[in-house]
Amino acid sequence: MKLRGVRANNRTRCFEADTPRGLLTMPYAKVSPPPSRADRVARVYVDPELGREAFTYELASGREGSVHVDALLEEHEDPAYMVDLLIHRLTIEARRRMDATHLSSREVCRRLGTSATQLYRLLDERDGSTSLRQLMVLLSVLGCQVELRTRDAAGRPRASMRPSRGA
């Protein structure tokens, strides 16, 4: 996602980035190096060297930092981004377990009822077409039990969903 613009808001002590999904803010306290009253933001701009997918800021001291749009989406817990992040983390875990398993790739393919090409597509963290269901089945074949938990907005646990071994 490309950034349209960015500005520093010293009153609210945050950066405000204009994105296709609206205005997203990033508090000064969550960036590194953090701006302060003694070391204010001297300049902030959408960085063309980072594909316009990040902004760079320079402090009065000369130090600088960059914030990628992914950090903004994670800060705001964008639903689509959070699902992609979950799939990415599960894919990394599946790769780790695939490397550690005693099963051959051919045996994993047989148990999944799929081809080697599809297996390697599932294990590719850059492939955006991987479904949560496919990853759950693969992790099950690799002897991994996945547990999902939901929380309300205040962070209190609401339910735990643990699929049975046969599901």
C-alpha positions in Angstrom: 0.0 0.0 0.0 1.4 3.4 -1.0 1.4 6.4 1.3 -0.1 9.5 -0.1 1.3 11.9 2.5 2.6 12.2 6.0 2.9 15.0 8.7 4.2 15.3 12.2 1.6 16.4 14.8 3.5 17.8 17.8 0.3 18.6 19.7 -0.8 14.9 19.7 2.8 13.7 19.6 2.2 11.4 16.6 2.8 11.0 12.9 -0.3 11.1 10.7 0.0 9.1 7.5 -2.5 9.5 4.7 -3.2 6.0 3.1 -5.9 4.6 0.8 -7.5 3.2 3.9 -7.7 6.6 5.6 -5.6 8.5 8.1 -3.4 6.3 10.2 -1.4 7.6 13.2 1.8 6.4 14.8 2.7 7.7 18.3 6.1 9.2 18.7 6.7 6.8 21.6 6.5 3.8 19.3 9.1 4.8 16.8 12.9 4.6 17.0 14.5 7.0 17.5 11.6 8.7 19.3 11.2 12.5 18.9 11.2 14.5 22.2 10.8 18.1 23.3 14.6 18.5 23.2 14.9 16.6 19.8 12.0 17.6 17.7 11.0 16.4 14.2 12.8 18.6 11.7 11.5 16.9 8.5 9.1 14.1 7.6 8.4 12.8 4.1 7.1 9.8 2.2 10.2 8.0 1.2 10.5 7.2 -2.6 13.6 5.0 -1.9 11.3 2.7 0.2 8.7 2.5 -2.7 6.4 5.1 -1.1 5.4 2.3 1.4 7.2 4.0 4.3 7.9 7.5 5.6 11.2 8.8 6.9 11.6 11.4 9.6 14.7 13.4 10.6 15.2 14.9 14.1 16.8 18.2 14.9 19.9 16.2 16.2 20.4 14.7 12.7 19.2 11.2 13.7 16.6 9.7 11.5 14.1 6.8 11.4 11.6 5.2 9.0 8.2 3.7 9.6 6.8 1.1 7.1 3.0 1.0 6.3 2.9 -2.5 7.8 3.8 -1.0 11.2 0.9 1.5 10.8 -1.5 -1.3 9.9 -0.4 -3.5 12.9 -0.6 -0.5 15.2 -4.3 0.0 14.1 -4.9 -3.7 14.1 -6.3 -3.6 10.5 -8.4 -6.7 10.1 -7.1 -7.7 6.7 -3.5 -7.1 7.7 -3.9 -9.1 11.0 -5.2 -12.1 9.0 -2.3 -11.9 6.6 0.1 -11.7 9.6 -1.5 -14.8 11.2 -1.1 -16.7 7.9 2.5 -15.6 7.6 3.3 -16.7 11.2 1.6 -20.1 10.6 3.5 -20.5 7.4 6.9 -19.8 9.1 5.9 -22.4 11.8 4.9 -24.9 9.1 8.3 -24.5 7.4 10.1 -24.9 10.7 8.2 -28.1 11.5 8.6 -29.4 8.0 12.4 -29.1 8.4 12.3 -30.9 11.7 9.9 -33.7 10.8 11.0 -37.3 10.1 8.4 -37.5 7.3 9.5 -37.1 3.7 8.0 -34.4 1.5 6.4 -37.2 -0.6 4.8 -38.7 2.5 3.5 -35.2 3.6 2.0 -34.8 0.1 0.4 -38.2 0.2 -1.2 -37.4 3.6 -2.4 -34.0 2.4 -3.7 -35.5 -0.9 -1.9 -32.9 -2.9 1.1 -32.4 -5.2 4.7 -31.4 -4.3 4.1 -28.1 -6.1 1.1 -27.3 -3.9 3.1 -28.3 -0.7 5.9 -25.9 -1.7 3.4 -23.2 -2.4 1.9 -23.7 1.1 5.4 -23.3 2.6 6.2 -20.1 0.7 5.6 -17.2 3.0 5.4 -14.7 0.1 2.5 -16.5 -1.5 -0.6 -14.5 -0.7 -3.1 -17.2 -1.8 -2.6 -19.6 1.1 -5.7 -20.2 3.1 -5.9 -20.7 6.9 -7.6 -24.0 6.3 -4.8 -25.4 4.2 -2.2 -24.3 6.8 -4.2 -25.9 9.6 -4.4 -29.2 7.7 -0.6 -29.1 7.0 0.2 -28.3 10.6 -2.0 -31.2 11.7 -0.2 -33.6 9.3 3.1 -32.4 10.8 1.9 -33.2 14.3 1.1 -29.7 15.5 -2.0 -28.7 17.4 -3.0 -25.1 16.7 -5.0 -23.2 19.4 -6.9 -20.0 18.6 -8.1 -17.6 21.3 -10.4 -14.7 21.0 -10.4 -11.6 23.2 -12.8 -8.7 23.6 -11.5 -5.2 22.9 -10.3 -4.8 26.5 -8.1 -7.9 26.1 -10.1 -10.2 28.4 -10.2 -13.8 27.1 -13.6 -14.8 25.7 -13.3 -18.3 24.3 -10.7 -20.9 23.4 -11.1 -23.0 20.3 -9.1 -26.1 20.2 -9.9 -28.5 17.3 -10.1 -32.1 18.1 -7.4 -34.4 16.7 -9.9 -36.0 14.3 -11.2 -32.7 12.9 
